[in-house]
Amino acid sequence: MMNTARRLAIPLILFLLTSISRAGKPDLFYFSPFLGTLEFKERTDYPEKDLGYSLRYENDRLLKADIYVYNMGQQDLKDGINSPEVKAEMASVGEVLHKMEKMGKYEGVELLQEGIKESHPSGLKFLWSRYRLRQIGGAEVVYLGKRISDTFLMVHKGKFIKIRITTKESDLTENDKEIERFVNQVGSCLK
């Protein structure tokens, strides 16, 4: 019982300590320390304010999710998924993956699907893409097999909200519902 309490308390404390922005102001959004079966692990504040911050969530089955909140220096971004800025940002997802492939970080980058996903019960819509890739080995690489990388993107309250979730391709059937649950809970946090 104590181990369970400790396991739950550590991510919560870590999350609370990192949920205050470096400027001392509360963040525009509050994301729960647990989304689905994924636990909050760390927050990264990028040195350039326009790049915003990211939150890392993961579980013990190599299902990893990052939530990015940023504006890329673009003021007055229109909420939703229909603006030219959102469409351009979504197009950059594939461009970055292919660039990483040319740099030798990934291989076999392949677009599998793209479209629109709606989170429930919030009703918020995200542009969505799903890629297959294989990460090339390195000191920090834990798994060398094929991965699936899903990206969900929208603008909310004048900020890009990008979710990138990766899983082993062999675990996709099992993790697809967990990916959906994570996105739905992010949508609920935004409402």
C-alpha positions in Angstrom: 0.0 0.0 0.0 2.8 2.4 0.9 4.6 1.6 -2.4 1.4 2.5 -4.3 1.0 5.7 -2.4 4.6 6.6 -3.0 4.4 5.7 -6.7 1.3 8.0 -7.1 2.7 10.8 -4.9 6.1 11.3 -6.7 4.6 12.2 -10.1 2.0 14.4 -8.5 4.7 16.3 -6.5 7.0 16.6 -9.5 4.1 17.8 -11.6 3.0 20.5 -9.1 6.6 21.7 -8.7 7.0 22.1 -12.5 3.5 23.4 -13.3 4.4 27.0 -12.3 6.0 28.8 -15.2 9.5 30.2 -14.8 8.1 33.7 -14.7 6.1 32.7 -11.6 2.7 33.1 -13.4 0.3 30.2 -13.6 0.1 28.4 -17.0 -2.7 29.1 -19.3 -3.6 25.4 -19.3 -3.7 22.8 -16.5 -2.9 19.2 -17.6 -3.5 16.4 -15.0 -0.4 14.5 -13.7 -2.1 11.3 -14.9 -3.7 11.0 -18.4 -5.0 7.6 -19.1 -2.3 5.2 -17.9 0.4 7.6 -18.6 2.2 9.5 -15.8 3.7 13.0 -16.0 7.5 12.7 -16.0 9.0 16.1 -16.8 8.4 19.6 -18.1 10.8 21.3 -20.5 10.7 25.1 -20.8 12.4 26.1 -24.1 14.8 29.0 -23.9 13.0 30.9 -26.6 9.6 32.0 -25.2 7.9 31.5 -28.6 8.8 27.8 -28.4 6.8 27.5 -25.2 7.1 24.3 -23.2 6.4 20.6 -23.4 5.2 18.0 -20.9 6.3 14.3 -21.1 4.0 11.5 -20.1 4.8 7.8 -20.4 4.0 4.4 -19.0 6.1 1.2 -18.5 5.2 -0.2 -21.9 7.2 2.4 -24.0 4.0 4.4 -24.8 5.3 8.0 -24.6 3.4 11.2 -25.2 4.5 14.8 -25.3 2.2 17.8 -25.1 3.7 20.9 -26.7 2.2 24.4 -26.0 3.7 27.2 -28.1 2.9 30.0 -30.6 6.1 30.2 -32.7 6.0 34.0 -32.3 2.7 34.2 -34.1 0.3 36.5 -32.4 -3.5 36.2 -32.7 -3.6 32.5 -33.8 -7.2 31.6 -34.6 -8.6 28.8 -32.4 -9.4 25.5 -34.1 -8.0 23.5 -37.0 -8.9 25.5 -40.1 -6.4 28.4 -40.2 -3.5 28.4 -42.7 -1.1 28.6 -39.7 -2.4 25.3 -38.3 -2.3 23.6 -41.6 1.2 24.8 -42.2 2.3 23.6 -38.8 0.8 20.2 -39.4 2.6 19.9 -42.8 5.8 20.6 -40.9 5.4 17.4 -38.9 6.1 15.2 -41.9 8.9 17.5 -43.0 10.6 17.2 -39.7 10.3 13.4 -39.6 11.8 13.2 -43.1 14.6 15.7 -42.2 15.4 13.5 -39.1 15.5 10.5 -41.6 18.0 12.4 -43.8 20.1 13.2 -40.7 20.3 9.4 -39.9 18.1 9.5 -36.7 15.2 7.6 -38.3 14.7 5.3 -41.2 11.7 4.1 -43.2 9.5 7.2 -42.4 6.1 6.5 -43.9 2.8 8.4 -43.6 0.1 5.8 -42.8 -3.0 8.0 -42.3 -4.1 11.6 -41.7 -7.3 13.4 -41.1 -9.3 14.9 -38.2 -9.9 13.5 -34.8 -12.4 14.7 -32.3 -11.8 14.4 -28.6 -14.7 13.3 -26.4 -16.6 14.6 -24.5 -15.0 18.0 -25.1 -15.8 18.0 -28.9 -12.4 19.7 -29.6 -11.0 18.7 -33.0 -7.4 18.0 -33.9 -5.6 17.6 -37.2 -4.1 14.1 -37.0 -1.4 12.2 -38.7 0.1 8.7 -38.2 3.6 7.8 -39.3 5.6 4.5 -39.1 9.3 4.8 -38.5 12.3 3.1 -37.0 14.6 5.0 -34.7 18.3 4.5 -35.3 20.3 3.3 -32.3 22.0 5.6 -29.9 22.9 5.7 -26.2 19.4 6.9 -25.2 17.4 4.6 -27.6 15.7 1.8 -25.7 13.8 0.2 -28.5 15.1 -0.3 -32.1 12.0 -1.8 -33.7 9.3 -0.1 -35.7 7.4 2.6 -34.0 4.1 4.4 -34.7 4.1 8.2 -34.2 0.8 10.0 -33.9 0.5 13.7 -34.0 -2.6 15.7 -33.0 -2.6 19.5 -33.5 -5.0 22.4 -32.9 -4.9 26.0 -31.7 -6.6 26.8 -28.4 -6.6 30.1 -26.6 -4.1 31.4 -29.2 -1.5 28.6 -28.7 -0.6 25.6 -30.7 -1.4 22.5 -28.8 0.5 19.6 -30.3 0.4 16.0 -28.9 2.9 13.5 -30.2 2.5 10.0 -29.0 4.8 7.1 -30.0 4.4 3.4 -29.4 6.0 0.2 -30.6 4.2 -0.9 -33.8 3.8 -4.4 -32.3 1.8 -2.8 -29.4 -0.4 -0.5 -31.6 -3.6 -2.7 -31.4 -3.3 -2.7 -27.6 -2.3 1.0 -27.3 -4.8 2.5 -29.8 -7.5 2.8 -27.2 -5.0 4.3 -24.7 -3.9 6.9 -27.3 -7.6 7.8 -27.8 -8.1 8.0 -24.1 -5.0 10.3 -23.7 -6.2 12.7 -26.4 -9.7 12.7 -25.0 -8.4 13.6 -21.5 -6.2 16.3 -22.9 -9.3 17.7 -24.6 -11.1 17.7 -21.3 -8.2 19.5 -19.7 -8.5 22.2 -22.3 -12.2 22.8 -21.8 
